[in-house]
Amino acid sequence: MRQYLVAESETADERQERRDHAGKSSGETYAATLKQIEPDCEVEIVAPADEDEPLRTAEQIARYDAVFLTGSPLHVYDDTPEVRRQLAFMRTVFASGTPSFGSCAGLQVAVAAAGGTVRQMPERMEAGVARRIVASAEGKDHPLLADRPAAWDAPAIHGDEVAELPAGALLLAGNGATAVQAAEIRHDRGIFWGVQYHPELALGEIAAALRRQAGSLVEAGLARSEDVVHQQAERFDELHRSPGDHGLRWQLGLDEQMADEPNRRRELLNFLASLPELDRRVPA
């Protein structure tokens, strides 16, 4: 039975706000997805950004089979206590040698903890769907992207992006909006696989994220009004309820890579399948 540690990148207020909109915090979504994939696994959720969260040592983290870092509204380029605690936690994960995986802000935390940089996207957000993601030369044969086609779409909603990967990291995929959509980072004793998009999300959670950020999407010029955002969110909700509805797929411009749950979770499934090969911890 595998034991997983899920680290929420949200603050307490952000966790509650997401529960109010989507029914779960980001960490609770990850835990539910992992339990759906591996019903016998045990999942513990921690909140490293919280001031009262007990600090974990590398030895304690090494007891887990893998660590997962969630998305959140956190900006890792802000020098705040919450960000500093997140980065310290991730450096401890690297020091433990425990394989780790992260999405969206989870990728950004790992990048910054290993010496890379993150910035606000200079032109526009990605909201709802990251379109036409393409593997790099290194990514084409990388196990994280196994069974992906030449180009694919994925759930995404973010206004920050990786500006520069840490030394020695591998760029695995990108698209026209965001150069770093997937990466591998080796740092200290650890290995991290991450994506800027959200393989852990259900379509209904994408709808909830759009509604929650409707005002920001209008300000960013992605929609003329919040009503337009809510209409798009309703389409995602309808497709969540009827994933085989080809009319809805056509309206949203989605194919099976995003509409079908196993394909949407592809990178997460590939990480879990690769854990026996990744878990080769060596003395520092």
N, C-alpha and C positions, 0 to 999 in steps of 0.2 A: 504494500500500500504506500503510494507516494504521499509525501507531505509538502505542501506548497505554502509559501509566504507571499501574501499580496500586500503591497505597500501603496496606500492611497496617497495620491499627490495633491489632494484637496485639503483645504482647511475645514474645521468643524462646520462653519457657516456654509461653505460651499457644498459640503456633503449633504447638509439638510436641504439646501436649495435644490440640489439634484434629486433628492428623494421626493420633494414636493412636485417636481416636474416629471420625473421618469420612474418614480417608484423605488429606485435604488441609488445608493451612492456609486461612484465609479468602482470602488473596491468590491462592493456587493455584486455589481454586474460581473466583474471578473470571477469572483468566487462561484456565482451561479453558472457561468459559462464553463468553468473548469469542472464543476460537478456534473454538468450535462455530458461533457466529453468523457470524463473518468468518474463514474458514480462512486467508486470506492476510495477516491482520494480524500485527504484531509486538508482543509484550507484554513489558515489563520490570517486575519486581516489586521494590519497595523497602520498607524497614521504618523509617519515620521515628522510631518510638519508641526504637529501639536507640541506645545511646550511641556505638557505633562506626560508625553509618551516616553516610557522607559527606554533608555539607550540599549541597543543590542550590540554585543561584541561579535567579532568575526567568528569566533568559535560557536556562538549560539546560532548564528545564521547558517553556518556550515552544516547544521543538523537537518536542514531542509533540502529537498531534492531540487527545488528551483525557486526563484524569486520573480515576482511579476510587479511591474510599475505601471500604474494607471495613468490615464489622461486627467487633465484638470485645467482650470483657468490660470494656474500659476505661471508667472513669467520668470524663467530662471536667470534672466539678466538683471532682475531687481535684487539689490543687496538688502534683503529682509531676513529677520530671524527664521521665518518659515522656510525660505529658500536655502539658507545656510544649513538648517537641520536636514533638509532633503538631500543636499549634496553630501553632507557628512555620512548620512545613512548609505547612500549609493557607494561611496568610497569604501565603506565597511563591507558592503556586498562584494565589491571587487576583491577586497583583501581576503574575504572568506573562501574565494574560489568557487562559490556556488553559481551555477549557470543562471542567467537572468534574461528576462524578456520584457519589453515595454512598448507601449503605443503612445503616440502623440506627445504629451508632456513627459511621459515616461522615457521616450527616446531622448528628449531634450535634456532631462536630468542626467542621464547616463553620459551624454556627450559632454556636458559641462563638468561633471565630476571627473572625467578622464582628461580634461584639458582642452576640449573644443569650445566653440562659441555658438550662441543662439541669438537671434535677432527678431524683431518684429518684421513681418513680411512687408517688403517695400512697396508692393503694388496692390495686391488684393488678397482676401482670405480665400481659403477653400471651404466650402460649406455644403454639406450633404454628400457630395461625391467628389473624390479625387479621380480625375479622368485620365485615361491613356497613360497609366504608369508603365514604364519600360525598364527591364532589367539592364544593368550595366554589363560590361564584359565579365567582371568578377561575379556578378549576380546570376548570370545565365545558368551556371552549373552549381550555384550555391544551394545547399539543402533547405534554407529558409524559404526559397521561392520555388521549390520543386512542384511541378504540375501546374505552374502558372503559364498562360499562353504568352505570345509575343508582346501583347499589351493587355492591360486589364484596368477595371475601375474598382474602387474600394470606398467604404464609408469614411468620411473625413469631415472635421470641422475644427479649423485652427487659424489663428492669426499670427502665430510665431512659427519660426522654422529654424533648422540648423543652418548656421552660416558657414562654419568650418568644422570638419570632423577632427577628432584628436589624432595625433601622430599614430600611424600604423593601422588606423581603422580602414575598413573596406566599404566603399560606396557600392551598394547592391542594386538600387533602383531609384529612379526619379521621374518627374514629368515636367510639363511646361510651366506649371505653377510653382513647384517646389523641387529644387535640385536633389535634395536628400529625402527620398521617400522610404528607403530601407537601408540598414547599415549593420555591420558587425563591428564590435569594439572589443579589443583585448587590452586589458589594463590590469596592472598588478598581477594577481593570480587568477583573475576572473575573465569570463567571456560573456558578452551581452549581444543578443540579437534584438533589433528593434525596428519599428515601422512608424512613420508619421501618421498613418491612417489607423483605423479602429477595427481589427478583425474580431474583437470581442463583442461588438454591438449587434443587437437585433435591429431590424428596420424601424420598429416602433420607438426605439431609443434615439435613432437619428431624427425622427419626427419631433420628439421631445426636445432635443438639443436645438433644432431649428427654431422652435417656438420660444425657448428660453432666451435665444440670442437674436430674436427678430429685429429689435431696434438696432443692434450692432450691424446686422446684415444690410439694413437700409442705409445706415451711415456709411458703410463700406461701398455702397453703390451696386450691391448684388441684387437688390430688389427695389422696385419703385415705392412699395409700401409694405407695412407689416401684414396687411391682408394677403398680399402675394406670397409672403413667406408662409403664412398659415395655410394657404391653399396647397403649397408644395408639401408642407408637413402632413396634411391630410392624405395626399397621395401616398406618402411613405407609410402612413398608418394603414391605409387600405391594402397596400401590397404586403404589409406585415400580416394582415388577416387573411389575405388570399395570395400567397407567394407565386402561385402558378398563373395568375391573371396576366396574359400577354398584352392586353390592352393597357394595363397600368405600367407594365415594363416599358412599353413603347412610349407612353406619356413621360416617363421619367428618364428615358434613354438608357435603360439598364439591360444588360444581358445576364446570362446565368452566373457569371463570375461574381456579381454582387447580389443578385436576387436570390440565389440558392444558398442556403445557410452553410453547407459544408465548404463550398467555394469561398464564401465570405470569410470563413474562419481559417483559410488555408495556412497562413503563416503561423498561427497559433498551433494548429495541428502538426505542422512540420517541426516546430520547436519541441513539442512534447514527444514526438516520435524520435527526435534526434538526441534526447537527453542522455541515453546510455553512452553515446560517443562524446558528448560535451562534458560529462561529469568525470573529468580526468584531472582531479586536483593534485597539484604537486606542491612540495614544500617551498616556502618563499625563499 
